[in-house]
């Protein structure tokens, strides 16, 4: 029998652990001072923080990184890197520093207005120190005054500060709390593992979902949180779990990152940190003792189908059958294929969320990118493909090279730099459409491989490259506008135009999904080739299934 929801006994009474360093830092100024700072900010040099900087500032502001009161100066940073301690000897595993770049107008004795990517004023940094680290990166440090915590408008009820989290624990009567830092949806094996770990603590459970990305459109984190919320609401006993969001920037440094998370957990009122089995090592335990956070090991679990239950991997009986799914299998064999995740692997409430936000591949966004010389047949085949895709239920937008230069890239020339800018713009627009479920067909010469690869990345991997490999002689013979003749005449006159295929190179793709020679295949045959590949990749369903 698959393990049912079990209440987690909470019996520890008494005070919560004190913050690391004894005091929970609060850097947010009062309303009157915030108004003054906003009025003064126009006179200051501004520094736009990246996602990591925003996440660090948020945790610094509300005490998540107590006892730090700001970004580290050179003495703190150097000793942390060398010894894992602040300059005053306090144990600290990783540097929290503010890079300012070599060209930023930052000087000691001047205030710096810290802003997010949208221009929102977040804080003043009263610069007391500008320094370089061993890698020659430039940093600034000084007193921080925070106007406001970086604004968020999603899952507001889950964005609990350390003070709010501690208050929630006290309302529930908890003093022993295990923190679990979740990345990605929690499936049955992981759920069972953290349940058992929390039961071993004998206290409450904080599922702290790490959501460092701050920009709208980061769909992955929203899906993760929706999965966590569905899991907690439907499959945990009421008042046995607190779900919160943790804006902790990723620092994949093994043990040191785990130790930083232990400090953050303690500052949020947690006595224990749940770590997965391969993180549990004796040196890590010694350092956790220095922080004052206990380590609770989440034992890896596996499903036993013959008994319909989960068991610790190390305790599986000899010869027993086991089952599991890898992340690739979840994506490729279930979500992309439109198959429901099995109940033994995912709770129904979690599976429902994943199905809603991850449709089968034939309903996902897509960029079809036609590349090749002028006259190679790109636009002709692309337009025919649009009609055929509509037959399969895929309506497309079309970005053609000539129209793009009339509108999106008006004013750009044909230097390599301008050509790259043009292709980046096309790739950016197509990527936005693909990431939000639409289909774009692009027909652009796009002669340089590196920027085509950027376009592929902009679509998040939902990208099919169609290389029209028609010989240049055929392309030139088809050239009714006379571009090739003009380019060759210019070369003969010593005034090269930089025309692709004549006096500027075309870098042929080395791994295009489809290669066409339109001098040997007619338009219908070319479209058939592309459709066959799209069907093989799952982007086009068999006829009659597009609306299933």
VMD Tcl script that draws the C-alpha trace (Angstrom):
set ca {
  {0.00 0.00 0.00}
  {1.36 3.45 -0.90}
  {1.98 5.36 2.31}
  {-0.94 7.61 3.19}
  {-0.61 11.11 4.60}
  {0.69 10.80 8.14}
  {0.40 13.53 10.77}
  {3.81 14.70 11.90}
  {3.84 14.94 15.68}
  {4.98 18.32 16.99}
  {5.91 18.04 20.62}
  {8.93 20.26 21.22}
  {8.05 23.34 23.25}
  {10.14 26.35 24.12}
  {11.78 29.22 22.28}
  {12.90 29.08 18.65}
  {16.64 29.16 17.94}
  {18.08 32.66 18.10}
  {19.25 34.28 14.84}
  {22.82 33.57 13.78}
  {24.93 36.16 15.57}
  {22.16 36.83 18.10}
  {20.26 39.65 16.35}
  {17.98 39.59 13.32}
  {19.20 42.41 11.07}
  {16.66 44.85 9.57}
  {18.01 47.37 7.05}
  {14.71 48.82 5.78}
  {14.41 52.52 6.64}
  {11.29 54.22 8.02}
  {8.78 55.84 5.65}
  {10.01 59.44 6.13}
  {13.60 58.48 5.35}
  {12.46 56.45 2.33}
  {10.71 59.54 0.95}
  {13.90 61.59 1.42}
  {15.97 58.97 -0.34}
  {13.61 58.84 -3.32}
  {13.85 62.60 -3.67}
  {17.66 62.51 -3.51}
  {18.16 59.49 -5.76}
  {18.05 61.46 -9.01}
  {21.31 63.18 -8.07}
  {23.20 59.93 -7.44}
  {25.00 57.50 -9.68}
  {22.80 54.43 -10.18}
  {23.88 50.79 -10.27}
  {21.51 48.24 -11.77}
  {21.63 44.96 -9.86}
  {21.48 41.64 -11.63}
  {19.28 38.80 -10.36}
  {21.89 37.65 -7.86}
  {22.40 41.17 -6.54}
  {18.66 41.65 -6.08}
  {18.33 38.32 -4.26}
  {21.30 39.08 -2.00}
  {19.93 42.53 -1.22}
  {16.53 41.09 -0.34}
  {17.97 38.62 2.16}
  {20.34 41.21 3.61}
  {17.44 43.66 4.02}
  {15.26 41.41 6.16}
  {17.93 39.55 8.13}
  {18.07 36.32 6.17}
  {21.87 36.69 6.08}
  {22.30 37.94 9.67}
  {24.69 38.99 11.11}
  {25.74 40.61 7.79}
  {24.64 44.23 7.59}
  {25.67 44.77 3.99}
  {27.83 43.54 1.16}
  {31.26 42.42 2.29}
  {34.34 44.61 2.30}
  {37.76 43.35 1.30}
  {38.85 42.12 4.73}
  {35.67 40.05 5.19}
  {35.65 38.73 1.65}
  {39.32 37.74 1.61}
  {39.12 35.86 4.90}
  {35.87 34.13 3.92}
  {37.45 32.90 0.69}
  {40.64 31.79 2.44}
  {39.34 30.47 5.78}
  {35.55 30.46 5.79}
  {35.40 33.19 8.44}
  {34.58 36.89 8.59}
  {37.31 39.31 9.59}
  {36.09 39.18 13.22}
  {36.40 35.39 13.26}
  {32.69 34.54 12.85}
  {32.18 31.39 10.81}
  {30.86 32.26 7.33}
  {31.07 29.96 4.30}
  {30.69 32.11 1.17}
  {31.34 35.71 0.11}
  {28.33 38.00 -0.28}
  {29.85 40.88 -2.23}
  {28.66 43.51 -4.70}
  {30.49 43.59 -8.06}
  {30.43 47.01 -9.70}
  {32.32 46.43 -12.93}
  {35.42 48.22 -14.19}
  {33.60 51.18 -15.76}
  {31.06 52.05 -13.07}
  {31.38 55.57 -11.65}
  {31.80 54.41 -8.06}
  {33.96 56.24 -5.55}
  {34.56 56.06 -1.82}
  {32.64 58.68 0.12}
  {29.77 58.85 -2.38}
  {26.36 57.24 -2.18}
  {25.26 54.84 -4.88}
  {21.59 54.29 -5.82}
  {20.93 50.57 -6.19}
  {18.12 49.75 -8.62}
  {16.54 46.68 -10.17}
  {16.44 46.08 -13.93}
  {13.19 48.08 -14.17}
  {14.69 51.16 -12.55}
  {12.98 50.73 -9.16}
  {15.02 52.35 -6.39}
  {15.86 49.69 -3.81}
  {18.63 51.07 -1.61}
  {21.50 53.49 -1.07}
  {24.98 52.12 -0.67}
  {27.13 54.68 1.13}
  {30.41 53.60 -0.42}
  {33.20 53.26 2.11}
  {35.41 50.91 0.14}
  {36.11 50.04 -3.50}
  {38.43 47.10 -3.99}
  {39.58 44.39 -6.35}
  {39.59 40.67 -5.56}
  {42.15 38.11 -6.66}
  {40.35 37.60 -9.96}
  {40.61 41.36 -10.60}
  {36.86 41.83 -10.26}
  {35.91 45.16 -8.72}
  {33.62 45.38 -5.68}
  {32.05 48.09 -3.52}
  {31.07 47.97 0.15}
  {29.64 50.32 2.74}
  {26.60 51.14 4.81}
  {23.29 50.03 3.31}
  {19.99 51.88 3.63}
  {17.14 49.95 2.06}
  {14.19 51.92 0.71}
  {12.11 48.80 0.19}
  {12.48 45.09 -0.22}
  {12.60 44.23 -3.93}
  {8.95 44.21 -5.03}
  {7.14 40.98 -5.93}
  {3.55 40.51 -7.07}
  {3.36 36.73 -7.24}
  {2.73 34.36 -4.31}
  {2.79 37.33 -1.94}
  {1.34 35.27 0.92}
  {4.28 32.85 0.68}
  {7.04 35.47 0.68}
  {7.64 35.37 4.41}
  {10.52 37.32 5.93}
  {12.47 35.69 8.76}
  {10.41 37.71 11.25}
  {7.15 36.59 9.67}
  {8.31 32.97 9.44}
  {9.25 32.94 13.12}
  {5.86 34.43 14.01}
  {4.13 31.66 12.05}
  {6.12 29.01 13.91}
  {5.21 30.58 17.24}
  {1.51 30.63 16.31}
  {1.77 26.90 15.64}
  {3.59 26.29 18.93}
  {6.76 25.01 17.23}
  {10.27 25.32 18.64}
  {11.92 22.49 16.70}
  {11.61 23.02 12.95}
  {13.34 21.26 10.06}
  {13.95 23.31 6.91}
  {13.91 21.68 3.50}
  {15.12 23.78 0.58}
  {13.16 22.61 -2.43}
  {14.31 22.95 -6.01}
  {11.80 21.75 -8.59}
  {8.56 19.82 -8.03}
  {8.53 17.35 -5.14}
  {7.62 13.87 -6.34}
  {6.63 10.88 -4.22}
  {10.11 9.53 -3.43}
  {11.37 12.96 -2.34}
  {8.17 13.62 -0.40}
  {8.51 10.36 1.50}
  {12.16 11.10 2.22}
  {11.52 14.54 3.72}
  {8.48 13.28 5.65}
  {10.60 10.69 7.39}
  {13.37 13.19 8.04}
  {10.92 15.66 9.61}
  {9.35 12.93 11.72}
  {12.81 12.07 13.01}
  {13.22 15.67 14.17}
  {9.91 15.50 16.01}
  {8.93 19.03 15.03}
  {7.46 21.12 12.27}
  {8.53 21.22 8.63}
  {9.37 24.33 6.61}
  {9.36 23.69 2.87}
  {11.40 26.64 1.64}
  {11.18 26.82 -2.15}
  {14.24 28.52 -3.64}
  {13.07 31.17 -6.09}
  {15.96 33.53 -6.74}
  {14.89 34.67 -10.23}
  {13.08 38.00 -9.96}
  {11.98 38.77 -13.50}
  {8.48 38.13 -14.84}
  {8.31 35.31 -17.36}
  {10.47 32.87 -15.39}
  {7.79 30.22 -15.83}
  {9.73 27.39 -14.20}
  {9.68 28.86 -10.72}
  {5.96 29.61 -10.90}
  {5.25 26.02 -11.88}
  {7.42 24.74 -9.03}
  {5.62 26.85 -6.45}
  {2.21 25.85 -7.76}
  {3.27 22.21 -7.39}
  {4.47 22.82 -3.82}
  {1.24 24.59 -2.92}
  {-0.88 21.77 -4.35}
  {1.19 19.16 -2.53}
  {0.98 20.87 0.86}
  {-2.73 21.66 0.53}
  {-3.76 18.18 -0.55}
  {-1.28 15.73 0.92}
  {-0.04 17.08 4.26}
  {-1.95 17.35 7.50}
  {-3.13 20.89 8.31}
  {-0.69 22.87 10.45}
  {2.09 20.31 9.98}
  {3.94 22.25 7.26}
  {4.73 25.87 6.50}
  {5.41 26.68 2.84}
  {7.54 29.72 2.07}
  {9.63 31.17 -0.74}
  {13.33 31.80 -0.34}
  {15.05 34.35 -2.63}
  {18.46 32.70 -2.32}
  {20.81 33.14 -5.27}
  {22.38 29.91 -6.46}
  {26.02 29.36 -5.54}
  {26.82 25.76 -6.56}
  {29.84 25.26 -4.31}
  {29.00 22.01 -2.55}
  {29.43 22.02 1.22}
  {29.85 25.78 1.44}
  {26.50 26.41 -0.19}
  {24.87 23.92 2.19}
  {26.39 25.80 5.12}
  {25.07 29.11 3.84}
  {21.62 27.56 3.62}
  {22.01 26.38 7.22}
  {22.62 29.97 8.32}
  {19.58 31.16 6.37}
  {17.49 28.38 7.93}
  {18.55 29.35 11.44}
  {17.73 32.99 10.78}
  {14.24 31.90 9.75}
  {13.82 30.10 13.08}
  {14.73 26.54 12.07}
  {16.65 24.21 14.34}
  {17.47 21.60 11.69}
  {18.43 21.52 8.03}
  {17.33 18.54 5.97}
  {20.10 17.49 3.59}
  {19.95 14.74 0.98}
  {21.98 11.64 1.62}
  {24.99 12.49 -0.57}
  {25.38 15.86 1.17}
  {25.79 14.29 4.61}
  {29.49 14.20 5.43}
  {31.37 14.47 8.72}
  {33.20 17.74 7.88}
  {29.85 19.26 7.01}
  {28.43 18.16 10.37}
  {31.32 19.83 12.21}
  {30.70 23.13 10.43}
  {26.96 22.92 11.06}
  {27.72 22.60 14.75}
  {29.61 25.90 14.52}
  {26.50 27.49 13.03}
  {24.22 25.93 15.62}
  {22.02 24.10 13.12}
  {21.48 20.35 13.32}
  {21.76 18.20 10.22}
  {18.92 15.81 9.45}
  {19.56 13.39 6.60}
  {16.83 12.73 4.03}
  {17.42 9.13 3.07}
  {16.95 8.45 -0.68}
  {13.79 6.42 -1.30}
  {12.64 4.10 -4.07}
  {9.27 2.60 -5.02}
  {8.66 -1.14 -4.57}
  {5.88 -1.91 -7.09}
  {5.14 -5.41 -5.84}
  {4.38 -4.02 -2.38}
  {3.12 -0.63 -3.57}
  {5.21 1.29 -1.08}
  {8.38 3.33 -0.71}
  {11.50 2.10 1.01}
  {14.94 3.50 1.75}
  {17.33 2.55 -1.04}
  {19.72 0.99 1.46}
  {16.94 -1.17 2.95}
  {15.52 -2.65 -0.25}
  {15.25 -6.44 0.17}
  {17.56 -8.48 -2.09}
  {15.92 -9.24 -5.41}
  {13.03 -6.82 -4.91}
  {11.82 -4.92 -7.97}
  {12.18 -1.14 -7.84}
  {10.82 1.66 -9.99}
  {11.75 5.26 -10.63}
  {11.75 7.92 -13.33}
  {14.58 10.26 -14.28}
  {14.00 13.93 -15.03}
  {14.53 13.20 -18.73}
  {11.91 10.45 -18.62}
  {9.42 12.74 -16.88}
  {9.87 15.34 -19.62}
  {10.30 13.18 -22.72}
  {8.17 10.10 -22.04}
  {5.33 11.71 -20.09}
  {4.89 15.50 -20.26}
  {6.06 16.04 -23.85}
  {4.18 12.93 -24.97}
  {0.94 13.98 -23.26}
  {0.98 10.99 -20.89}
  {-0.12 11.40 -17.28}
  {2.50 10.82 -14.63}
  {1.72 7.62 -12.70}
  {0.27 7.93 -9.21}
  {3.12 5.95 -7.69}
  {5.52 8.62 -8.92}
  {3.62 11.92 -8.55}
  {0.72 13.00 -6.37}
  {-2.37 13.66 -8.54}
  {-2.47 17.32 -7.43}
  {1.13 17.79 -8.58}
  {0.53 15.91 -11.84}
  {-2.46 18.18 -12.55}
  {-0.31 21.30 -12.23}
  {2.45 19.90 -14.44}
  {-0.03 18.88 -17.13}
  {-1.54 22.36 -17.12}
  {1.75 24.23 -17.47}
  {3.61 21.69 -19.62}
  {1.37 20.71 -22.55}
  {2.39 17.91 -24.92}
  {5.06 18.90 -27.39}
  {2.64 19.37 -30.31}
  {1.02 22.16 -28.28}
  {4.26 23.82 -27.19}
  {5.79 26.92 -28.72}
  {8.27 26.54 -31.56}
  {10.66 28.48 -33.77}
  {11.35 27.15 -37.27}
  {14.43 28.97 -38.53}
  {15.16 28.96 -42.29}
  {18.73 29.92 -43.12}
  {20.67 29.97 -46.38}
  {21.90 32.19 -49.16}
  {19.75 34.78 -50.85}
  {17.74 32.97 -53.51}
  {18.06 29.57 -51.86}
  {14.27 29.18 -51.52}
  {13.92 29.99 -47.82}
  {10.88 32.24 -47.99}
  {9.10 30.20 -50.65}
  {9.32 26.99 -48.62}
  {8.60 28.84 -45.37}
  {5.37 30.31 -46.69}
  {4.25 26.91 -47.96}
  {5.11 25.39 -44.57}
  {2.85 27.94 -42.86}
  {-0.11 26.64 -44.84}
  {0.72 23.01 -44.13}
  {1.18 23.62 -40.39}
  {-2.25 25.27 -40.22}
  {-3.64 21.95 -41.45}
  {-2.18 20.34 -38.32}
  {-3.55 22.97 -35.98}
  {-0.39 25.12 -35.72}
  {-1.01 28.74 -36.65}
  {2.24 30.59 -37.27}
  {3.70 34.08 -37.39}
  {6.16 34.75 -40.21}
  {9.29 36.87 -39.88}
  {10.83 37.46 -43.31}
  {14.21 39.07 -43.78}
  {13.05 41.87 -46.07}
  {10.07 42.81 -43.88}
  {12.21 42.68 -40.74}
  {14.59 45.26 -42.16}
  {11.63 47.47 -43.05}
  {10.21 47.42 -39.51}
  {12.04 45.66 -36.67}
  {15.56 46.48 -37.88}
  {15.01 49.64 -39.87}
  {18.19 51.69 -40.06}
  {20.64 48.82 -39.68}
  {23.27 48.29 -42.35}
  {25.03 45.15 -43.56}
  {28.21 45.18 -41.54}
  {28.83 42.05 -39.49}
  {27.92 43.97 -36.34}
  {24.61 45.20 -37.79}
  {23.79 41.78 -39.20}
  {24.33 40.23 -35.79}
  {22.08 42.84 -34.16}
  {19.40 42.11 -36.76}
  {19.50 38.35 -36.12}
  {19.53 38.85 -32.36}
  {16.35 40.92 -32.66}
  {14.66 38.26 -34.77}
  {15.77 35.54 -32.35}
  {14.57 37.55 -29.36}
  {11.08 38.07 -30.82}
  {10.77 34.45 -31.96}
  {11.98 33.29 -28.55}
  {9.34 35.34 -26.73}
  {6.64 33.83 -28.92}
  {7.98 30.27 -28.49}
  {8.32 30.55 -24.72}
  {4.67 31.58 -24.48}
  {3.23 28.84 -26.66}
  {3.27 30.40 -30.14}
  {4.95 29.37 -33.37}
  {7.18 31.59 -35.50}
  {8.72 30.80 -38.86}
  {11.79 32.90 -39.56}
  {13.35 33.30 -43.00}
  {16.68 35.11 -42.76}
  {20.07 34.62 -44.41}
  {21.69 34.62 -40.93}
  {25.16 33.80 -42.27}
  {27.05 33.49 -38.96}
  {26.79 30.37 -36.83}
  {27.42 31.97 -33.43}
  {24.46 34.33 -33.62}
  {22.22 31.56 -35.00}
  {23.13 29.58 -31.89}
  {22.06 32.57 -29.79}
  {18.70 32.53 -31.57}
  {18.34 28.82 -30.77}
  {19.02 29.50 -27.10}
  {16.49 32.37 -27.06}
  {13.72 29.86 -27.88}
  {14.64 27.70 -24.92}
  {15.51 24.72 -27.11}
  {12.17 24.72 -28.99}
  {13.98 25.45 -32.23}
  {14.24 23.64 -35.55}
  {16.86 24.87 -38.01}
  {16.16 24.37 -41.72}
  {19.23 24.90 -43.88}
  {18.49 25.63 -47.53}
  {21.75 24.34 -48.99}
  {21.01 25.35 -52.57}
  {24.25 25.90 -54.57}
  {25.28 29.53 -55.00}
  {25.21 29.17 -58.79}
  {21.51 28.27 -58.65}
  {20.80 31.09 -56.20}
  {22.51 33.57 -58.50}
  {20.60 32.34 -61.55}
  {17.32 32.91 -59.67}
  {18.27 36.46 -58.60}
  {15.66 38.65 -60.32}
  {16.75 41.69 -58.28}
  {20.32 41.48 -59.53}
  {21.98 41.51 -56.09}
  {24.64 38.94 -57.01}
  {25.52 40.79 -60.24}
  {25.84 44.08 -58.36}
  {28.03 42.46 -55.71}
  {30.35 40.90 -58.28}
  {30.62 44.18 -60.17}
  {31.46 45.98 -56.92}
  {34.20 43.45 -56.17}
  {35.62 43.88 -59.68}
  {35.65 47.64 -59.15}
  {37.49 47.29 -55.84}
  {34.48 48.36 -53.78}
  {33.27 45.14 -52.09}
  {29.72 45.27 -50.69}
  {30.02 42.47 -48.15}
  {27.32 40.43 -49.91}
  {26.89 36.92 -48.52}
  {28.01 34.29 -51.00}
  {30.12 36.69 -53.03}
  {32.53 38.65 -50.85}
  {31.26 37.73 -47.39}
  {31.22 34.16 -46.04}
  {28.24 32.01 -45.20}
  {28.94 29.67 -42.29}
  {26.91 26.55 -43.04}
  {25.20 24.85 -40.08}
  {26.88 21.66 -38.91}
  {23.83 20.20 -37.15}
  {20.69 21.61 -38.78}
  {17.59 19.51 -38.12}
  {16.63 19.68 -41.82}
  {18.82 20.24 -44.90}
  {17.14 21.09 -48.22}
  {18.49 21.62 -51.72}
  {15.68 23.39 -53.54}
  {17.46 22.83 -56.87}
  {16.66 19.11 -56.49}
  {13.38 19.16 -54.55}
  {10.21 21.02 -55.40}
  {8.37 23.10 -52.81}
  {5.93 20.35 -51.83}
  {8.73 17.84 -51.30}
  {10.66 20.35 -49.18}
  {7.61 20.94 -47.01}
  {7.13 17.19 -46.65}
  {10.72 16.87 -45.38}
  {10.19 19.56 -42.76}
  {6.85 18.10 -41.63}
  {8.41 14.64 -41.30}
  {11.11 16.04 -39.01}
  {8.60 18.02 -36.95}
  {6.51 14.89 -36.50}
  {9.57 12.86 -35.52}
  {10.41 15.50 -32.90}
  {6.81 15.56 -31.63}
  {6.08 19.15 -32.63}
  {3.38 18.10 -35.05}
  {0.76 15.51 -34.10}
  {-0.68 13.09 -36.65}
  {-3.63 14.56 -38.54}
  {-6.77 14.58 -36.47}
  {-4.94 14.78 -33.13}
  {-3.91 18.44 -33.09}
  {-6.88 19.41 -30.90}
  {-6.95 16.26 -28.74}
}
mol new
graphics top color blue
foreach p $ca { graphics top sphere $p radius 0.5 }
foreach p [lrange $ca 0 end-1] q [lrange $ca 1 end] { graphics top cylinder $p $q radius 0.2 }
display resetview
